Amino acid sequence: MQRASSRTGRMLRPEAGKRTRQDTESRILAAAEQIFAEKGLKGARAKEIAALARVPPSLINYHYGGKENLYRIVIENYYVTMERRLFPIFMQEGLSPQEKLKRILCAGVELLAEKDSAARILLRESIDKGKYVNEVLSRPYLREMFEMAEQFVFSNLKPGRSSPNELIHILSNLLGCLAMFFIASSTVREFWKKDVYSRTMIEERKREVVDFVFNGISGRFR
């Protein structure tokens, strides 16, 4: 049975109602990313998010079950998007581990450029002991992503270090290369008068990260 619009009295098709719901949820998520990046979970207020999204505060509870759960979903969305982009690279046949790593680094730069709040939110999470990131990363499908990285990209590293935690250090270093540039975006903008998110700068960043990483570890591939 079709519903009547309370404002116009016209009948709303089910697909129109679905689009309206998706639009509302998208606006709330985009606003939440911005506010959480600026103020963190503790400093953010549901009313602020609602005002930026141009929705009543009650819709945050209705669609997301409150501010804390909304924060969880924002973080999970980052990792889900990452997993969807990296999985095809891991599984692509005919690529060397080096080429896969290059493509992974470029995909990471693109994701952080698209989600300019991601790096700052994840930094805040680390400062706050990473409770919500740890919840997300404990999920099997995301644990599998890191296992696939070890299997399809880093299993071809030459032996040479005695550290049993070598992969942890490598991944931490790569994350630092990817994220720090965007965490410091306001400093870059003010000090060097450069737009970190311009297409020219993003393409430069891809080249610089790949060059930096491979000058450091390329000689350790078989």
C-alpha positions in Angstrom: 0.0 0.0 0.0 1.4 3.4 -1.0 1.9 6.1 1.6 0.7 9.7 1.2 3.1 12.5 1.7 2.2 14.5 4.8 3.1 17.7 3.0 1.6 17.3 -0.5 -0.9 14.5 -0.1 0.6 12.8 -3.1 1.3 9.1 -3.1 5.0 8.1 -2.5 6.3 5.1 -4.4 8.3 2.6 -2.3 11.5 3.3 -4.3 11.0 7.1 -3.6 10.8 6.4 0.1 14.0 4.2 -0.1 15.8 7.0 -1.9 14.7 9.5 0.7 15.9 7.2 3.5 19.3 6.6 1.8 19.7 10.4 1.3 19.0 11.1 4.9 21.4 8.4 6.1 24.1 9.6 3.7 23.8 13.2 5.0 24.0 12.0 8.6 27.1 9.9 7.9 28.9 12.7 6.1 28.1 15.2 8.8 29.2 12.7 11.5 32.5 12.1 9.8 33.2 15.9 9.8 32.1 16.5 13.4 33.9 13.4 14.8 37.1 14.4 12.9 36.9 17.9 14.5 35.9 17.0 18.0 36.2 13.2 18.6 33.5 11.0 20.0 33.4 12.7 23.4 33.3 16.2 22.1 30.8 15.7 19.4 27.1 16.3 20.0 24.2 14.6 18.3 22.6 18.1 17.8 25.6 19.4 16.0 25.6 16.4 13.6 21.9 16.7 13.0 22.2 20.4 12.3 25.0 19.9 9.8 23.0 17.1 8.1 19.9 19.2 8.1 17.8 16.6 9.9 16.0 16.4 13.3 18.3 15.0 16.1 15.8 12.2 16.6 16.7 10.7 13.2 20.2 9.9 14.5 18.6 7.5 17.0 16.1 6.3 14.5 18.6 5.4 11.8 21.8 4.7 13.8 20.8 4.0 17.4 22.6 7.0 18.8 25.9 8.9 18.6 28.1 6.1 19.8 26.8 3.5 17.4 27.0 6.1 14.6 30.7 6.5 15.5 31.2 2.7 15.2 29.5 2.7 11.8 31.7 5.6 10.5 34.8 3.7 11.5 33.6 0.4 10.1 32.7 2.0 6.8 36.3 3.1 6.4 37.6 -0.4 6.8 34.8 -2.0 4.7 35.6 0.4 1.8 39.3 -0.4 2.2 38.6 -4.2 2.1 36.5 -3.9 -1.0 39.2 -2.0 -2.8 42.2 -4.1 -1.7 40.6 -7.6 -2.1 40.7 -7.5 -6.0 44.4 -6.4 -5.8 45.3 -9.2 -3.5 43.6 -11.8 -5.8 44.7 -10.4 -9.2 46.8 -13.0 -11.0 49.9 -12.1 -13.0 51.0 -9.3 -10.6 54.2 -9.5 -8.7 54.1 -8.8 -4.9 55.9 -5.5 -5.7 53.2 -4.4 -8.2 50.5 -5.4 -5.8 52.1 -3.3 -3.0 52.3 -0.3 -5.4 48.6 -0.6 -6.2 47.7 -1.0 -2.6 49.6 2.2 -1.7 47.9 4.1 -4.4 44.5 2.8 -3.4 45.2 3.9 0.2 46.1 7.4 -0.9 42.9 7.6 -3.0 40.8 6.4 -0.1 42.2 8.9 2.4 41.8 11.7 -0.2 38.2 10.8 -0.7 37.5 10.5 3.1 39.5 13.5 4.4 38.2 12.9 7.9 39.4 9.3 8.1 43.0 9.9 9.0 42.0 12.4 11.8 39.3 10.1 13.2 41.7 7.1 13.3 44.4 9.2 14.9 41.9 10.3 17.6 41.0 6.6 18.1 44.6 5.7 18.6 45.0 8.4 21.2 41.9 7.1 23.0 43.3 3.6 23.0 41.5 2.4 19.9 38.5 0.8 21.5 36.2 1.2 18.5 38.8 0.4 15.9 39.7 -2.8 17.8 36.0 -3.8 17.9 35.8 -3.4 14.1 39.1 -5.2 13.4 38.1 -8.1 15.5 35.5 -9.1 12.9 36.5 -12.1 10.9 36.2 -10.6 7.4 38.6 -7.7 8.3 41.1 -10.0 10.1 41.1 -12.0 6.8 42.1 -8.8 4.9 45.4 -8.6 6.9 46.0 -12.3 6.5 45.6 -11.9 2.8 48.1 -9.1 2.8 50.6 -11.4 4.5 49.9 -14.3 2.1 49.7 -12.4 -1.3 52.0 -9.5 -0.8 54.5 -9.9 2.0 55.1 -13.7 2.0 57.7 -13.1 -0.7 60.0 -11.0 1.5 63.5 -12.3 1.8 64.5 -13.5 5.3 67.0 -11.4 7.0 65.5 -9.9 10.2 65.1 -11.8 13.4 62.0 -9.9 14.5 58.9 -12.2 14.9 56.8 -9.1 14.5 58.2 -7.9 11.2 54.9 -7.7 9.4 53.4 -5.6 12.2 56.3 -3.1 11.9 56.0 -3.0 8.1 52.2 -2.4 8.1 52.6 0.3 10.8 55.2 2.1 8.8 53.1 1.9 5.6 50.1 3.3 7.5 52.2 6.1 8.8 53.3 7.0 5.2 49.8 7.0 4.0 48.0 8.7 6.9 50.4 11.4 8.2 50.2 13.5 5.1 46.4 13.8 5.5 46.6 14.2 9.2 48.8 17.2 8.7 46.7 18.6 5.8 45.9 21.8 7.7 49.6 22.5 8.4 50.5 21.8 4.7 47.8 24.1 3.6 48.8 27.0 6.0 52.6 26.6 5.8 53.2 25.7 2.2 49.9 27.1 0.8 49.2 23.9 -1.0 45.8 22.1 -1.4 46.5 18.6 -0.1 43.3 17.4 -1.8 43.8 18.7 -5.3 44.1 16.1 -8.0 47.6 17.2 -8.8 48.7 16.8 -5.2 47.0 13.4 -4.8 48.8 12.0 -7.9 52.1 13.4 -6.6 51.4 11.8 -3.2 51.0 8.4 -4.9 54.3 8.7 -6.6 56.1 9.9 -3.5 54.7 7.2 -1.2 55.6 4.5 -3.7 59.1 5.9 -4.2 59.7 6.3 -0.5 58.5 2.8 0.4 60.4 1.0 -2.4 63.6 2.8 -1.7 63.3 1.3 1.7 62.2 -2.3 1.2 62.4 -3.1 -2.5 65.8 -4.8 -2.1 64.2 -7.3 0.2 61.9 -8.9 -2.4 63.1 -12.0 -4.0 
